[in-house]
Amino acid sequence: MKSGNETSSADFILLGLLSRTNAHMFFLALILLAFIAALSGNALLIFLIQVDSSLHTPMYFFLSQLAFMDICQSLIVVPKMAVGFQTSDNTISPVGCGAQILLVLTMGGAECLLLAVMAYDRYVAICNPLQYPVLLSRRVCLGLTSGVWIGATTDALIFTASTMHLPYCGSKKINHFFCEVPALLKLSCTDTSPYETLLFVTGTVLLLIPFSIILASYAHILAAVLRMKSARQQKALATCSSHLTVVVMFYGAGIFTYMRPSSYHSPEEDKIMSLFYTIVTPVLNPLIYSLRNKDVLGSLRKLFGRAVRNFAHCFDLTLFRLISR
């Protein structure tokens, strides 16, 4: 039997994001606040899209998928990191490490592909509005979403199997706050250049090709928007600028992390980029899409107004019953 403090020789050790200093609890509290904000903001966005019939459109269907991915991405990484930091138990089994790689890559890959689908949605809505109900029918939307999940999961399975198949016969200390592929490759005691080639090819498929599709879509959108009247032009620019902001943040972090050779990686840079797409982006996405979107803000106002009216009605009813006694 192993003692409580004893770890298996096969287990990895996550060195974590924060060193134990006087300010570490402050930074941990900030991360946990961001985590709660990401969960609540994205959950609220999904709820609004579900309950408000005016948001039952392809754009908001894809947006609800994006919010779900952001929730999952945060749940995969932050709880383990926070518990490990608080208890000093930063070990993770090979199975746990493989599961974390699989889930992170699935959510990250799905988000890459979904952002390209969302760009196509905006392209059709602005450049071919009369064909929009046909080109993005419910059946087409479900097919595109299924393709996103199947493609991302397949890629993640290949990557995870290849990564965990590598021999790790030296140090088991991963200089990161979760099991990420570039950090794990540095621990392998074999030549990882073939694997890095696979990483580059897959990165091209999941990052550069969708990013190119997005840029091409927005080039056509910009040309169409410039020909619009000012009122429609302002609404189209507001919607598209929100999407472009998310695209730049997410793809920038992904390309920086996965499209560079391992010799150009430093642990500090990798941690910052990973923090960006696992915590910062999930926090900002609902804010970007809600604060710059009149439809979402209007739905939120209606929901808040309904809640206030229901509360006032319950309060008046309770007060009336007390007086009647």
C-alpha positions as MATLAB code, in Angstrom:
seq = 'MKSGNETSSADFILLGLLSRTNAHMFFLALILLAFIAALSGNALLIFLIQVDSSLHTPMYFFLSQLAFMDICQSLIVVPKMAVGFQTSDNTISPVGCGAQILLVLTMGGAECLLLAVMAYDRYVAICNPLQYPVLLSRRVCLGLTSGVWIGATTDALIFTASTMHLPYCGSKKINHFFCEVPALLKLSCTDTSPYETLLFVTGTVLLLIPFSIILASYAHILAAVLRMKSARQQKALATCSSHLTVVVMFYGAGIFTYMRPSSYHSPEEDKIMSLFYTIVTPVLNPLIYSLRNKDVLGSLRKLFGRAVRNFAHCFDLTLFRLISR';
ca = [
       0.000    0.000    0.000;
       1.195    3.520   -0.793;
       1.168    6.132    1.946;
      -0.851    9.292    1.514;
       2.232   11.353    0.553;
       3.797    8.747   -1.689;
       3.359    9.014   -5.442;
       3.755    6.428   -8.151;
       6.994    6.644  -10.166;
       4.851    6.835  -13.309;
       2.989    9.961  -12.124;
       3.828   13.381  -13.536;
       4.321   16.446  -11.345;
       2.809   19.748  -12.461;
       5.018   22.624  -11.322;
       2.049   24.972  -11.607;
       1.468   28.535  -12.679;
       2.388   30.394   -9.500;
       5.383   30.134   -7.213;
       4.701   30.220   -3.482;
       5.285   33.855   -2.594;
       3.540   36.340   -0.334;
       1.341   37.415   -3.249;
       0.436   33.939   -4.529;
      -2.934   33.848   -2.748;
      -3.883   37.162   -4.339;
      -3.154   35.857   -7.856;
      -4.926   32.598   -7.100;
      -7.978   34.577   -5.954;
      -7.923   36.551   -9.227;
      -7.807   33.325  -11.240;
     -10.703   31.848   -9.261;
     -12.744   35.040   -9.739;
     -12.035   34.867  -13.469;
     -13.061   31.200  -13.435;
     -16.379   32.006  -11.732;
     -16.946   34.897  -14.164;
     -16.272   32.605  -17.139;
     -18.702   29.954  -15.907;
     -21.480   32.381  -14.956;
     -21.107   34.606  -18.037;
     -21.140   31.761  -20.539;
     -23.905   29.890  -18.695;
     -26.033   33.069  -18.708;
     -25.412   33.487  -22.440;
     -26.519   29.897  -23.135;
     -29.602   30.405  -20.943;
     -30.597   33.621  -22.746;
     -30.241   31.967  -26.148;
     -32.378   29.029  -25.014;
     -35.243   30.997  -23.423;
     -35.528   33.947  -25.854;
     -37.147   32.904  -29.149;
     -35.748   36.002  -30.890;
     -32.268   34.510  -30.431;
     -33.177   31.200  -32.080;
     -31.069   31.922  -35.166;
     -27.968   30.184  -36.610;
     -25.641   32.903  -35.304;
     -26.798   32.453  -31.714;
     -26.896   28.667  -32.050;
     -23.189   28.738  -32.927;
     -22.583   31.268  -30.147;
     -24.165   28.894  -27.600;
     -21.787   26.175  -28.812;
     -18.847   28.554  -28.319;
     -20.022   29.370  -24.783;
     -20.299   25.647  -23.977;
     -16.729   25.080  -25.217;
     -15.462   27.938  -23.046;
     -17.161   26.479  -19.968;
     -15.615   23.069  -20.626;
     -12.157   24.544  -21.288;
     -12.179   26.322  -17.934;
     -13.509   23.271  -16.041;
     -10.807   21.016  -17.507;
      -7.913   23.162  -16.290;
      -8.702   25.526  -13.398;
     -10.098   23.209  -10.649;
      -7.123   20.823  -10.832;
      -4.699   23.745  -10.829;
      -6.372   25.415   -7.819;
      -6.652   22.204   -5.758;
      -3.041   21.293   -6.500;
      -1.837   24.699   -5.452;
      -3.802   24.691   -2.211;
      -2.919   21.128   -1.142;
       0.621   20.940   -2.624;
      -0.481   17.729   -4.375;
       0.497   18.584   -7.939;
       0.801   15.007   -9.169;
      -1.210   13.689  -12.063;
      -1.315   10.129  -13.326;
      -0.502    9.265  -16.962;
      -4.188    8.450  -17.492;
      -5.235   11.778  -15.975;
      -2.611   13.608  -18.026;
      -3.792   11.905  -21.221;
      -7.423   12.721  -20.432;
      -6.535   16.368  -19.845;
      -4.635   16.580  -23.153;
      -7.530   14.920  -24.987;
     -10.167   17.253  -23.545;
      -8.126   20.451  -23.926;
      -7.261   19.625  -27.549;
     -10.870   18.661  -28.311;
     -12.241   21.945  -26.973;
      -9.442   24.013  -28.529;
      -9.759   22.327  -31.924;
     -13.542   22.587  -31.859;
     -13.317   26.300  -31.106;
     -10.890   26.817  -34.015;
     -13.258   25.154  -36.457;
     -16.372   26.761  -34.963;
     -14.945   30.264  -35.364;
     -14.496   29.540  -39.093;
     -18.118   28.326  -39.263;
     -19.253   31.506  -37.510;
     -17.342   33.587  -40.080;
     -19.150   31.705  -42.863;
     -22.456   32.417  -41.105;
     -21.714   36.157  -41.094;
     -20.570   36.027  -44.718;
     -23.853   34.456  -45.866;
     -25.967   36.746  -43.648;
     -24.369   39.925  -45.021;
     -23.361   39.004  -48.584;
     -26.226   36.609  -49.468;
     -29.113   37.505  -47.113;
     -31.836   36.119  -49.419;
     -30.209   32.677  -49.441;
     -29.472   32.698  -45.708;
     -32.491   30.538  -44.621;
     -31.514   27.881  -47.173;
     -27.726   27.925  -46.829;
     -27.922   27.906  -43.025;
     -31.045   25.901  -42.293;
     -31.371   24.002  -39.034;
     -30.210   20.818  -40.735;
     -27.121   22.542  -42.155;
     -26.292   24.102  -38.772;
     -26.513   20.719  -37.024;
     -24.360   19.155  -39.759;
     -21.696   21.875  -39.452;
     -21.652   21.586  -35.666;
     -21.379   17.786  -35.835;
     -18.490   18.137  -38.276;
     -16.754   20.551  -35.878;
     -17.008   18.127  -32.940;
     -16.077   15.029  -34.961;
     -13.073   16.734  -36.580;
     -11.786   18.158  -33.295;
     -12.246   14.883  -31.392;
     -10.497   12.841  -34.108;
      -7.539   15.222  -34.137;
      -7.352   15.209  -30.328;
      -7.420   11.391  -30.184;
      -4.520   11.127  -32.670;
      -2.518   13.733  -30.793;
      -3.165   12.261  -27.364;
      -2.265    8.721  -28.436;
       0.951    9.956  -30.095;
       1.958   12.062  -27.087;
       1.323    9.415  -24.447;
       3.080    6.784  -26.602;
       6.383    8.662  -26.301;
       8.831    7.351  -23.671;
       9.299    9.564  -20.596;
      12.302    8.078  -18.836;
      13.835   11.208  -17.306;
      12.287   13.925  -15.196;
       8.556   13.727  -14.554;
       8.230   17.427  -13.702;
       6.020   19.283  -16.186;
       6.820   22.998  -16.067;
       3.199   24.003  -16.607;
      -0.121   24.220  -14.751;
      -1.762   21.468  -16.819;
      -0.700   18.724  -19.215;
      -0.048   20.565  -22.452;
       1.688   18.969  -25.427;
       4.695   21.372  -25.867;
       5.537   21.153  -22.145;
       5.276   17.355  -22.162;
       7.464   16.967  -25.276;
      10.403   18.479  -23.404;
      10.355   15.513  -20.987;
      10.589   12.822  -23.665;
      13.895   10.944  -23.900;
      13.554   10.249  -27.625;
      13.717   12.284  -30.827;
      10.473   14.233  -31.042;
      11.098   15.855  -34.447;
       8.643   13.529  -36.308;
       6.012   14.352  -33.713;
       6.728   18.080  -34.047;
       6.212   17.730  -37.809;
       2.819   16.132  -37.110;
       2.064   18.973  -34.689;
       2.915   21.540  -37.367;
       0.795   19.813  -40.034;
      -2.175   19.496  -37.685;
      -1.709   23.096  -36.586;
      -1.877   24.129  -40.225;
      -5.164   22.246  -40.674;
      -6.797   23.457  -37.455;
      -5.293   26.948  -37.195;
      -3.959   28.396  -40.437;
      -6.602   27.031  -42.844;
      -9.615   28.117  -40.721;
      -7.874   31.446  -40.051;
      -7.420   31.932  -43.811;
     -11.110   31.119  -44.368;
     -12.040   33.712  -41.738;
      -9.830   36.380  -43.337;
     -11.273   35.647  -46.803;
     -14.834   35.766  -45.430;
     -14.255   39.111  -43.757;
     -12.603   40.558  -46.838;
     -15.856   39.892  -48.736;
     -17.920   41.098  -45.768;
     -15.990   44.373  -45.543;
     -16.505   45.013  -49.250;
     -20.249   44.371  -48.850;
     -20.552   46.482  -45.679;
     -18.926   49.503  -47.310;
     -21.719   49.494  -49.903;
     -24.488   49.462  -47.260;
     -26.481   52.370  -45.861;
     -25.190   53.783  -42.588;
     -27.755   52.143  -40.245;
     -27.235   48.584  -41.569;
     -23.522   49.281  -41.902;
     -23.177   50.127  -38.206;
     -25.046   46.981  -37.083;
     -23.015   44.723  -39.398;
     -19.723   46.248  -38.270;
     -20.653   45.830  -34.579;
     -21.480   42.126  -35.031;
     -18.408   41.390  -37.147;
     -15.997   43.342  -34.953;
     -17.080   41.236  -31.958;
     -16.328   38.039  -33.850;
     -12.987   39.358  -35.143;
     -11.903   40.328  -31.636;
     -12.499   36.754  -30.424;
     -10.740   35.335  -33.506;
      -7.597   37.424  -33.014;
      -7.345   36.539  -29.312;
      -7.910   32.809  -29.719;
      -5.976   32.154  -32.918;
      -3.105   34.373  -31.787;
      -2.599   32.316  -28.628;
      -3.028   29.013  -30.510;
      -0.559   29.856  -33.292;
       1.978   31.156  -30.773;
       1.746   27.931  -28.741;
       1.415   25.183  -31.352;
       3.003   26.519  -34.563;
       6.513   27.176  -33.243;
       9.367   24.639  -32.876;
       9.978   23.448  -29.305;
      13.387   25.146  -29.252;
      11.591   28.511  -29.408;
       9.325   27.724  -26.461;
       9.987   29.060  -22.980;
       7.928   27.821  -19.992;
       6.934   31.344  -19.009;
       5.644   32.248  -22.481;
       3.754   28.956  -22.781;
       2.071   29.492  -19.416;
       0.961   33.021  -20.334;
      -0.456   31.912  -23.692;
      -2.211   28.912  -22.110;
      -3.645   31.142  -19.386;
      -4.945   33.373  -22.143;
      -6.995   30.744  -23.989;
      -8.054   28.666  -20.976;
      -9.116   31.492  -18.631;
      -8.927   34.974  -20.189;
     -10.730   34.220  -23.465;
     -13.638   32.350  -21.770;
     -14.120   35.390  -19.513;
     -14.018   37.921  -22.354;
     -16.128   36.060  -24.933;
     -19.544   36.564  -23.242;
     -18.656   40.193  -22.479;
     -17.612   40.887  -26.074;
     -20.687   39.244  -27.566;
     -23.141   40.772  -25.082;
     -21.893   44.327  -24.557;
     -21.532   44.886  -28.309;
     -24.763   43.089  -29.251;
     -28.115   44.867  -28.956;
     -30.106   41.629  -29.297;
     -28.362   39.992  -26.339;
     -28.567   43.162  -24.251;
     -32.272   43.457  -25.063;
     -32.856   39.832  -24.057;
     -30.964   40.420  -20.817;
     -33.072   43.493  -20.030;
     -36.284   41.532  -20.673;
     -35.108   38.708  -18.416;
     -34.103   41.134  -15.662;
     -37.376   43.065  -15.973;
     -39.385   39.843  -15.769;
     -37.444   38.779  -12.679;
     -38.057   42.155  -11.007;
     -41.802   41.991  -11.784;
     -42.059   38.444  -10.429;
     -40.206   39.472   -7.273;
     -42.472   42.492   -6.796;
     -45.559   40.338   -7.341;
     -44.386   37.772   -4.762;
     -43.528   40.558   -2.313;
     -46.965   42.185   -2.715;
     -48.688   38.814   -2.313;
     -46.739   38.028    0.858;
     -47.423   41.496    2.271;
     -51.154   41.152    1.494;
     -51.320   37.803    3.310;
     -49.558   39.280    6.357;
     -51.985   42.214    6.461;
     -55.006   39.893    6.040;
     -54.029   38.042    9.192;
];
